């Protein structure tokens, strides 16, 4: 679990952690990212907050969601 900074929304802080994991290769392109349930367990956040994390990452083009399957790291341009 991370120590949250009071003045920054928790969803943004968690999204930054996931963004960093994508950037450093912990979650490579096309790999699955933590589900809403996994985010709530790992970071101790509410499900609504975890949904905001996914929405923010999707809006930034970092992940995509396959209904019924999960969310995955978006392919990088060089991946084709």
Residue pairs with C-beta under 8 A, 6 or more apart in sequence:
1 42
1 43
1 44
2 13
2 14
2 17
2 43
4 10
4 13
5 13
9 52
10 43
10 45
10 49
11 45
11 49
11 50
11 52
11 53
11 56
12 56
14 39
14 43
14 45
14 49
14 50
14 53
15 52
15 53
15 56
15 57
17 43
18 27
18 33
18 34
18 53
18 57
18 62
19 57
19 60
19 62
21 27
22 33
22 62
22 63
22 73
27 33
27 73
28 73
29 73
29 74
29 75
29 76
29 79
30 72
30 73
30 75
30 79
31 72
31 73
32 70
32 71
32 72
33 57
33 63
33 70
33 71
33 72
33 73
34 42
35 70
35 71
36 47
36 50
36 51
36 54
37 47
37 50
39 45
39 50
39 53
40 46
40 47
40 49
40 50
43 50
45 53
54 63
54 65
54 71
57 63
57 71
58 64
58 65
58 71
61 74
62 73
62 74
63 71
63 72
63 73
63 74
64 71
64 72
64 74
65 71
65 72
66 72
